[in-house]
């Protein structure tokens, strides 16, 4: 009897953000196997949430950990940043928090984390 196992390595992550007409922040993210589809879905999720003119703020075709962090600036405005393709969950969080701090963030919240796990195919 022979069993085979293969791991499909491709994975992708993308995060989009936008502001609605009232100035409220919206973001959307997607993960999957197809880089272009993942970016398109992230933008679509952002629009569905109410965002106008969404832009991709982070995207990668590299497997790894990702996170979305929202933060407040000293002027009270909210924004978000992200990290994708990191070696660990903590590395993704640290990178996103560093970006938030560099942009003037004074309070931050980790909203979402994930790990792009490759699809395992087993031949029976």
C-alpha positions in Angstrom: 0.0 0.0 0.0 1.3 3.4 -0.9 0.3 6.8 0.5 1.7 10.1 -0.7 1.5 13.5 0.8 2.3 16.8 -0.7 2.1 20.3 0.7 1.0 23.1 -1.7 3.1 26.0 -0.5 1.5 29.0 -2.2 -0.4 31.2 0.1 -1.3 34.9 0.1 -2.6 37.6 2.4 -3.9 41.1 1.7 -5.4 43.9 3.8 -7.3 46.9 2.5 -8.5 50.0 4.4 -10.8 52.8 3.6 -12.8 55.6 5.2 -16.6 56.0 4.9 -18.3 59.3 4.2 -18.7 59.9 7.9 -14.9 59.5 8.4 -15.2 56.0 10.0 -12.3 53.6 9.4 -13.1 50.2 7.7 -10.7 47.4 6.8 -10.9 44.0 5.2 -8.5 41.1 4.9 -8.3 37.9 2.9 -6.1 34.9 2.8 -5.9 32.1 0.2 -3.9 30.5 -2.6 -4.3 33.1 -5.4 -2.5 36.4 -4.8 -4.7 38.5 -7.2 -7.9 37.0 -5.8 -6.9 37.6 -2.3 -6.2 41.3 -3.0 -9.6 41.6 -4.8 -11.5 40.0 -1.9 -9.8 42.2 0.7 -10.9 45.3 -1.3 -14.4 43.8 -1.7 -14.7 43.1 2.1 -13.7 46.7 2.8 -16.4 48.0 0.5 -19.0 45.7 1.9 -18.2 47.1 5.4 -18.9 50.6 4.1 -15.4 51.9 3.1 -15.0 54.1 0.0 -12.0 53.9 -2.3 -10.2 51.1 -0.4 -6.5 50.7 -0.8 -4.3 47.7 -0.2 -2.1 48.5 2.8 -0.3 45.1 3.0 -0.1 42.1 0.7 2.2 39.2 0.2 2.4 35.9 -1.6 4.7 34.6 1.2 3.4 32.1 3.7 3.5 33.2 7.3 1.7 35.0 10.1 -0.3 38.2 9.7 -2.1 40.7 11.9 -4.3 43.8 11.6 -3.9 46.5 14.3 -6.1 49.5 14.7 -4.8 52.5 16.6 -5.7 56.0 17.8 -3.6 59.1 17.2 -3.2 62.0 19.5 -5.7 64.0 17.5 -8.4 61.3 18.1 -8.4 59.9 14.6 -8.3 56.1 14.1 -6.2 54.3 11.6 -5.0 50.8 11.0 -1.9 49.0 9.8 -0.9 45.4 9.2 1.9 42.9 8.9 1.9 39.9 6.7 4.3 37.0 6.0 6.0 37.2 9.4 7.9 34.2 10.9 5.7 34.1 14.0 2.5 35.6 15.4 4.5 37.7 17.8 6.7 39.0 15.0 3.6 40.1 13.0 2.1 41.8 16.0 5.4 43.6 16.9 5.9 44.8 13.3 2.3 46.2 13.1 2.6 47.9 16.5 5.9 49.4 15.4 4.2 50.8 12.3 1.4 52.2 14.3 3.8 53.9 16.8 5.8 55.3 13.8 2.6 56.8 12.4 1.8 58.6 15.7 -0.4 55.9 17.3 -0.9 56.3 21.1 -3.4 53.5 21.7 -3.5 50.3 19.7 -5.6 47.1 19.5 -4.8 43.8 17.8 -7.9 43.1 15.8 -7.0 40.0 13.9 -4.2 37.5 13.6 -3.8 34.5 11.3 -1.4 31.9 9.9 -1.3 31.0 6.3 -1.3 27.2 6.6 -0.5 25.5 3.3 -3.0 23.1 2.0 -2.0 19.4 2.5 -3.0 17.0 -0.2 -2.9 13.3 0.5 -2.8 10.7 -2.3 -4.5 7.5 -1.3 
